[in-house]
Amino acid sequence: MRCPRCGCQDDKVLDSRSTKEGAGVRRRRECLNCGHRFTTYEEIIQAELKVVKRDGTHEDFYREKIRQGIEKACWKRSVSSEQMDALVSSIVAGLEKDYEREVTSVEIGNRVMDALRGVDKVAYVRFASIYRDFKDIEEFVAEIRQMGRVRGTDGKKGAAEKDHGEK
């Protein structure tokens, strides 16, 4: 490492600590020439993931696009910025774990919808309406009915289960 004060490349590591749940290392260093202390961070750089769009074209993967989609879906909803950050981190970590070089835009959209379904149903429907390109109100209603048939992640029964379920 080059000292930021004098430019010398001779230093010693004083302390190393794990960061980001083991995904990186923080090192405290001291320059052997001038004695200046400074901090460096090391982390794994993932291979560049490419997104295969529906029309077959390829583009670079951008974490920010997932964040923007989630922000739009959660606009004026009670979903905090920290919750959105956690959703994005979880989705990106899953994609990086499951895919080495390419992932389809369909897979990304499905993972975002799955994540939103567990956090906020209205945000989920908003995202799904754009992602699935709903053409009319009937498609909205069909999606909401489908949500009612599926048992939520919170363990509560959907509307259809309440009407036709246990007595």
N, C-alpha and C positions, 0 to 999 in steps of 0.2 A: 504494500500500500504506500502511496505517495503522501507524505505529510502535507496537509493543507497550508501550513505556515511557511516551511522552508523548502519543500519539494523533495526532501531526502526520502529514499525508499527503504531505509533501515528503521524498523520499529520492532517493538515487542508487544505481545498481547498481554494485557493485565487481567482481563476478565472476559469470559464468554458465557452467554445465556441464550437459551432457546426462546424464540418468539413465535407468534402466530401458531400456537399449538404444535410446535415442532417443525413447522414448515420453513423456518428461518433461524438465523443465528445473529445475535447482536454481540459485537466485540468491542471492548474498550482497549484502545492502543496508546502507546507512548512512543514518540519519535526518539530514536537514540542519538540524533544529532542535536536537536534544540530542546528536547524535553516536553514539547507540546503534546497534550493529550487530546485524543479525538475518538469518535465512535464510528464504526462501520457496521453495515448490515449485509448479510448474505442470505439469499433465498434461491430456491429452485426455480428456474425459468422453464416453463412448460413449452413443448413444441407448439408452434403456431397452428392453432386449430382453424380449419376452413369450414365455412358453412355452405352446404349445397342447397341452393334455392329451389323452389318448386319448378321453375323453368329450366333447371339443369345448370344454371350459372353458378360459379363459385365466388365467394367473397370472404374477406377476413372476418374472423370472429371478434366481436366487440362486446365486452361485458356491459358497457354503457347502454347499448341498445336494449338489453334485457331490463336494465334499471329504468330506462325511459318508458318502456311498455308497462312495467309494473306501476310506475308513478302515474301514468295516464289512467290506468285501471283503478287506482286507489285514490284518485283525485276527490277531495271532499269526503273521504271515508275516514274512519277512526283507525287507520293503519299508520303507525309511527315510522319515521325515517329509519330507526334502528331495526324495526321488523322488516322493512323493505330491503335494507342492507343484508340482513340475515337470509332472506329469501334468495337474493341474488347470489350471495356467497355459496349457499347450499346448492343452487342450480348449477353454478359454474363448477364447483368442486365435483359434483356428480358427472357432469359432461367430461371434465378432464380425466376423471377416473375411468369412465366407460368408453371414451373415444380417443384415439391417438392422433389422427390427422384430419378426419372429416366427420361432420355431423350434419344431419339434414335440418332445415329450418322447421320442418314438421315436428321433429323430435324436440327441438328447443321449445316450440310453442306448446306442445303437450306437457312438457315439464313445468313450464310457467303456469299453465292452467291448473295442473295438479297442485302446485304450491299455493296458488291463490284460492283454490277451492277450500283448503284447510284454514285459511286466514280470514277471508271475507267473501261471502257468497255474491254480493253485488259486484265487487271488483272482478270476481271470476266471470260473471256474466258479461260485464263490460269488455273484458279482454277477449272472451270467446266470441263476442259479437263481431269484433274487428278481425280477429284471427281466422274465424271460420266464415267471415264475410256474409253475415246474415242479410238476407234480402228483404224480409218483411217481418211483421209482428208475430206471425205464426211460428217462425223459427225461434224467436225469443221465448215464446210460450212453451214450445216443445222442449227447449233446453232447460227451462225452469221446472217443467214437469219431470224431466229426466233426473234432475237434481233431487226432487222430492222422492223419487223411487229408490235412490241410492242412500244407504245409511251413511250419515256424515261421520267425519273423523272424530267428532265430539261425542259419539255414542248415542246421540239422540236419533229417534226414528224420523224418517221423512214423512211428509203428509200422506202419501199413498199407504205407507205401513200403518199409520195411525187409523186410517179408515178401514183397512182390510186386514189388519194384523190381529194380534192376540186379543182375547176378551177377558 
